[in-house]
Amino acid sequence: MTELGPGAYFGEVALVTGQPRTASVESLVETSLVKVSKEEFDRLLDHNPQLARHIIQQLSGWLVSGDRRLEEEVVHQVKLRQISWFDYALMVSLSLFLALIFNFYNDSGIPLIYGWGEKPSIPEISLGQALEIYQKNEATFVDARKSAFFTQQHIKGAQNLPEVLFPLMYPMFQYMVTQTEGAKDKPFIVYGGTLSRRFDVVLARLLKKKGFKQVQVLQDYGGWRKVFPLEGKPPVEAPSAPLGLAGYLEWVPVSIFLLILIPAVRRSPYLSIYCRLLVGVIFMSFALSKIMRPAVFALNVVDFGMMPSWGVDLWSLALPWAELVVGMFLVLGIRTRAAATLIAAMLLIFMVGLLHAIYLHLPINCGCVGEVGEPVTWWKMLKNTGMLVMCIQTFLYDRFLVLDRGGFIWRASAI
């Protein structure tokens, strides 16, 4: 809005272009108005070069001012879409800080590094020596893994005593030992350690505390499959449990495959709102249950068998908080492109784990909400692929309802 004074003029652009006027004027006081037609204006310009130069300077000033405003708007929008290392550092450091603080005050907290500072107190036995003892039937072999893994494949004749269920299953194990002739006097060789956790060492220590003196663990935690006779049953689908609202929401990302087929919708910033709100809510829902019970989530990480043991606990502490923080950033519209990138990275890691589990027929579930979850199937891969596509769409086209460095943007502006 511009306020004009005595002697000012308006509507000159319409006189130059011959188009209808685009501005309206309202008088605040009694005013005398002089109307000039285009024919009269053209004659004035022909006979008054000074007036022509003045009009040209005025129009040039408006063009320069408009160009400057347009440039500032474009730069503002580009800055809005820029990603800096600060965005990633902010989310990652905030997640780690919250994870460490909460774990310190949580009664169910876990050590940052599994087995850190523990001295080896259980003797180990080589595969060759263990095989020789096995062939002579001079030892009792105990599998420390979960029952589903034991049922799928184990050393022939071994007994199963899952380390994670030791208080519950030890009475039955003790009864079976006492009922087997000579078993109590034989040494016990425990196996079942994995890349992600030494179940065998922990179980051997527990047996030591119960009074078993001759307890050893098998070296080379995966080597027993190559040298010992094995038995087991074909893999079966792991038990699952309803995931609640988040489980139903997980099916919605599949709709993205239909939406991206529509060219007018594919690049829509309004579709970005749909994508980031949905993905953000799903990740926040799954994060809350894992945050409260990090030890349970750590065991689910171990089931995939891809994380080194020293990183399991730290990953189990940090990942749920990262899901919560990044999900909140997406929902609130803060640093959405960086948030979408981080969630896409988490999805890719999880999808690699799913492919690994499907290829090896691991009897596990996804572990999305603690000890329960959906079985690891190709349907789970499809859901995660849908969320990954949603993250890509948000990264490329989200520019509506976002919190900029200068304030909250409630408009969609094309760049």
C-alpha positions in Angstrom: 0.0 0.0 0.0 1.3 3.5 -1.0 0.1 6.9 0.1 0.2 9.6 -2.6 0.4 13.3 -2.0 -0.5 16.4 -4.0 0.7 16.4 -7.6 1.2 12.6 -7.6 -0.1 10.4 -10.4 -1.1 6.8 -10.8 -2.1 4.4 -13.6 0.8 5.3 -15.8 1.6 1.6 -16.4 -1.8 1.1 -18.0 -1.2 4.2 -20.2 2.2 2.8 -21.4 1.0 -0.8 -22.0 -2.6 -0.1 -23.0 -3.9 -2.7 -20.6 -6.5 -2.2 -17.9 -5.3 -0.6 -14.6 -4.3 -3.1 -11.9 -4.4 -0.6 -9.0 -7.2 1.2 -7.2 -7.1 4.5 -5.4 -9.1 5.7 -2.4 -9.2 9.3 -1.5 -8.9 10.3 2.2 -9.8 14.0 1.7 -11.6 16.0 -0.9 -9.5 15.7 -4.0 -9.4 17.1 -7.6 -8.6 14.4 -10.1 -7.3 15.0 -13.6 -7.9 12.2 -16.1 -5.5 11.7 -19.0 -6.4 9.5 -21.9 -3.9 7.3 -23.8 -4.1 9.5 -26.9 -3.4 12.6 -24.9 -0.6 10.8 -23.0 1.1 9.8 -26.2 1.0 13.4 -27.5 2.5 14.6 -24.3 5.4 12.2 -24.6 6.0 13.1 -28.2 6.3 16.8 -27.4 7.9 16.5 -23.9 11.1 14.4 -23.8 11.7 15.3 -20.1 8.3 13.8 -19.1 9.2 10.6 -21.1 12.6 10.3 -19.3 10.8 10.8 -16.0 8.3 8.0 -16.8 11.0 5.7 -17.9 13.1 6.3 -14.7 10.0 5.6 -12.6 9.2 2.4 -14.4 12.8 1.3 -14.3 12.9 1.9 -10.5 9.9 -0.3 -10.1 11.4 -3.1 -12.2 14.6 -3.0 -10.2 12.7 -3.0 -6.9 10.5 -5.9 -8.0 13.5 -7.9 -9.3 15.3 -7.4 -5.9 12.3 -8.6 -4.0 12.0 -11.6 -6.2 15.6 -12.4 -5.8 15.3 -12.1 -2.0 12.3 -14.5 -2.0 14.1 -17.0 -4.2 17.2 -16.9 -1.9 14.9 -17.2 1.1 13.3 -20.3 -0.3 16.6 -21.9 -1.3 18.0 -21.3 2.2 14.8 -23.0 3.5 15.6 -26.1 1.5 19.3 -26.2 2.2 20.7 -28.9 4.5 23.7 -28.2 6.7 25.8 -30.5 8.9 24.4 -28.6 11.8 21.0 -30.1 11.1 22.3 -33.7 11.3 24.6 -32.9 14.3 21.6 -31.3 16.1 19.4 -34.4 15.8 22.1 -37.0 16.4 23.6 -35.2 19.4 20.1 -34.6 20.9 19.3 -38.3 20.5 22.5 -39.4 22.2 22.1 -36.9 25.0 18.6 -37.9 25.8 19.5 -41.6 25.5 22.4 -41.4 27.9 20.5 -39.2 30.4 17.4 -41.5 30.4 19.5 -44.6 30.7 21.4 -43.2 33.7 18.1 -42.6 35.6 16.2 -45.7 34.2 15.9 -48.6 36.6 16.0 -50.9 33.6 19.1 -49.2 32.1 21.8 -51.2 30.4 25.6 -50.8 30.2 26.8 -48.7 27.2 29.1 -51.5 26.0 28.1 -55.1 26.6 30.8 -57.0 28.5 33.1 -54.0 28.9 35.7 -54.6 31.7 34.6 -58.2 32.4 37.5 -60.6 32.9 37.4 -64.0 31.1 36.6 -66.4 34.0 35.3 -69.4 32.0 37.7 -71.8 30.3 37.3 -72.3 26.6 37.7 -75.5 24.6 38.6 -75.9 21.0 36.4 -77.4 18.4 38.7 -80.4 17.9 38.8 -81.2 21.6 35.1 -80.7 22.0 34.4 -83.0 19.0 36.6 -85.7 20.4 34.8 -85.5 23.8 31.4 -85.5 22.0 32.2 -88.6 20.1 33.1 -90.4 23.3 30.0 -89.1 25.0 32.0 -87.7 27.9 30.3 -84.3 28.1 26.9 -82.7 28.2 26.4 -80.0 25.5 24.2 -77.1 26.4 22.8 -74.6 23.8 22.4 -71.1 25.3 20.4 -69.6 22.5 16.7 -68.9 22.3 14.4 -71.9 21.9 13.4 -70.9 18.3 17.0 -70.9 17.2 17.7 -74.2 19.0 14.7 -75.9 17.4 15.7 -74.8 14.0 19.3 -76.2 14.3 21.5 -77.5 17.1 24.2 -80.0 17.9 22.6 -83.5 18.0 21.8 -84.5 21.5 22.4 -81.1 23.1 20.1 -79.6 25.7 18.6 -76.1 25.5 18.9 -73.7 28.3 18.3 -70.1 27.0 20.4 -67.6 28.8 17.6 -65.0 28.6 15.1 -67.4 30.3 17.6 -68.9 32.8 15.5 -68.3 36.0 12.4 -69.8 34.4 13.9 -72.8 32.7 16.7 -73.8 35.1 14.5 -76.0 37.4 13.6 -78.2 34.4 17.2 -78.3 33.2 18.3 -79.3 36.7 15.7 -82.0 36.8 16.8 -83.5 33.5 20.4 -83.5 34.6 19.6 -85.4 37.8 17.5 -87.9 35.8 20.2 -88.7 33.3 22.6 -91.3 34.5 26.2 -89.9 34.8 25.2 -86.5 33.4 26.0 -84.7 36.7 29.5 -85.9 36.8 30.3 -85.0 33.2 31.7 -81.6 32.1 29.3 -79.2 30.6 30.3 -77.5 27.3 28.2 -74.5 26.5 27.8 -73.1 23.0 25.5 -70.6 21.3 27.5 -67.3 21.3 27.0 -65.1 18.3 28.7 -62.1 16.7 26.3 -59.8 18.6 26.4 -61.5 22.1 28.2 -64.2 24.1 25.2 -66.1 25.4 27.4 -69.0 26.1 29.7 -67.1 28.5 26.8 -65.6 30.4 25.1 -69.0 30.8 28.3 -70.7 31.8 28.7 -68.1 34.6 25.2 -68.7 35.8 25.8 -72.5 35.9 28.9 -71.9 37.9 26.9 -69.9 40.4 24.5 -72.8 40.7 27.4 -75.2 41.7 28.4 -76.7 38.4 32.2 -76.9 38.5 33.2 -78.4 35.2 31.8 -75.8 32.8 33.5 -74.7 29.5 32.5 -72.7 26.5 33.1 -73.6 22.9 35.6 -71.5 20.9 34.7 -70.1 17.5 31.1 -69.4 18.3 29.8 -70.3 14.7 32.2 -73.2 14.0 30.1 -75.9 15.6 27.8 -76.0 12.6 30.7 -77.2 10.4 32.1 -80.0 12.5 29.4 -81.4 14.7 26.4 -83.6 13.6 23.3 -81.4 13.6 19.6 -81.9 14.0 16.6 -79.6 13.9 13.3 -78.9 12.2 12.4 -76.8 9.2 12.2 -73.0 10.0 8.8 -71.8 11.1 7.4 -68.4 11.2 8.1 -66.6 14.5 5.2 -65.8 16.7 3.8 -62.3 16.4 1.5 -60.0 18.3 -0.7 -57.0 17.3 1.2 -53.8 17.0 -1.8 -51.6 17.7 -2.4 -48.3 15.9 1.2 -48.1 14.6 0.8 -51.5 13.0 -2.2 -50.4 11.0 -0.5 -47.2 10.1 2.4 -49.2 8.6 0.1 -50.4 5.8 -0.7 -46.8 4.8 2.7 -46.1 3.2 1.9 -48.8 0.6 -0.5 -46.2 -0.8 2.4 -44.1 -1.9 3.0 -46.5 -4.8 -0.4 -45.5 -6.2 0.0 -41.7 -5.5 3.4 -41.4 -7.2 1.8 -42.7 -10.4 -0.2 -39.5 -10.7 2.1 -36.8 -12.1 0.1 -33.9 -10.6 0.3 -35.5 -7.2 3.9 -36.8 -7.3 5.5 -33.5 -6.7 2.9 -31.9 -4.6 4.0 -30.3 -1.3 0.7 -31.3 0.1 1.6 -34.9 -0.5 4.8 -34.2 1.4 2.7 -33.2 4.4 0.9 -36.5 4.2 4.2 -38.4 3.9 6.1 -36.7 6.7 3.3 -36.7 9.2 2.6 -40.4 8.6 6.2 -41.5 8.8 6.8 -39.3 11.8 3.9 -40.7 13.8 4.9 -44.3 12.9 8.5 -43.8 14.1 7.4 -42.0 17.3 5.0 -44.8 18.1 7.5 -47.6 17.7 10.2 -45.6 19.6 8.3 -45.1 22.8 8.0 -48.8 23.6 11.7 -49.5 22.9 12.8 -46.5 25.0 11.2 -47.9 28.2 12.9 -51.4 27.8 16.3 -51.1 26.2 17.4 -54.5 27.3 14.5 -56.2 25.4 15.3 -54.2 22.3 19.0 -55.1 22.6 18.0 -58.8 22.5 16.0 -58.1 19.3 19.1 -56.5 17.8 21.1 -59.5 18.7 18.6 -61.8 16.9 19.5 -60.2 13.6 23.2 -61.2 14.2 24.7 -58.3 12.3 25.9 -55.9 15.0 29.2 -56.5 16.8 28.7 -57.2 20.5 30.4 -53.9 21.6 27.9 -51.8 19.7 24.6 -53.6 20.5 23.8 -51.8 23.8 24.8 -48.3 22.5 22.8 -48.9 19.3 19.8 -50.1 21.3 20.0 -47.0 23.5 20.5 -44.4 20.8 18.2 -45.7 18.0 14.8 -45.4 19.7 15.6 -41.9 20.8 16.8 -41.1 17.3 13.4 -42.4 16.0 11.5 -40.3 18.5 13.5 -37.1 17.9 13.6 -37.3 14.1 9.9 -38.3 14.0 9.1 -35.2 16.1 11.1 -33.0 13.7 9.1 -34.4 10.8 5.8 -33.9 12.5 6.6 -30.4 13.6 8.1 -29.4 10.3 11.6 -28.7 11.7 14.6 -29.4 9.4 12.4 -31.8 7.4 14.8 -32.6 4.7 17.6 -33.6 7.1 15.0 -35.5 9.2 13.8 -37.3 6.1 17.4 -38.2 5.2 18.1 -39.7 8.7 14.9 -41.7 8.7 15.7 -43.0 5.2 19.1 -44.1 6.5 17.4 -46.0 9.4 15.0 -47.6 7.0 17.8 -48.8 4.7 19.7 -50.3 7.6 16.6 -52.1 8.8 15.8 -53.3 5.3 19.3 -54.8 5.0 18.6 -56.6 8.3 15.3 -57.9 7.0 17.0 -59.2 3.8 19.6 -60.9 6.0 17.0 -62.5 8.2 14.8 -63.7 5.2 17.8 -65.1 3.4 18.9 -67.1 6.5 15.3 -68.0 7.5 15.9 -66.7 11.0 13.0 -67.5 13.4 12.6 -63.9 14.6 10.1 -61.0 14.4 10.8 -57.4 13.5 11.1 -56.3 17.1 9.3 -53.1 16.3 7.7 -52.7 19.7 10.0 -54.5 22.2 9.5 -58.3 22.5 6.6 -58.4 20.0 6.3 -57.5 16.4 5.5 -58.8 13.0 7.3 -61.8 11.4 10.1 -61.0 9.1 8.5 -61.4 5.7 8.5 -59.7 2.3 5.3 -57.8 3.3 7.5 -56.1 6.0 9.9 -55.2 3.2 7.1 -53.7 1.2 5.9 -51.5 4.1 9.4 -50.2 4.7 9.9 -49.5 1.0 6.8 -47.4 1.1 8.1 -45.4 4.0 11.4 -45.0 2.2 9.7 -43.6 -0.9 7.8 -41.2 1.4 11.1 -40.0 2.8 12.4 -39.4 -0.7 9.3 -37.4 -1.7 9.6 -35.3 1.5 13.2 -34.6 0.8 12.5 -33.4 -2.8 9.3 -31.5 -2.5 8.5 -30.6 1.1 8.2 -26.8 1.5 4.8 -26.2 3.1 4.0 -25.8 6.8 7.7 -25.9 7.8 9.6 -24.1 10.5 12.2 -21.9 8.9 15.2 -20.3 10.6 13.2 -17.0 10.6 9.8 -18.3 11.5 7.0 -20.6 10.6 6.2 -20.8 6.9 2.5 -21.3 6.1 2.7 -21.2 2.3 3.9 -23.3 -0.5 6.3 -21.5 -2.9 7.8 -23.0 -6.0 11.5 -22.5 -6.5 
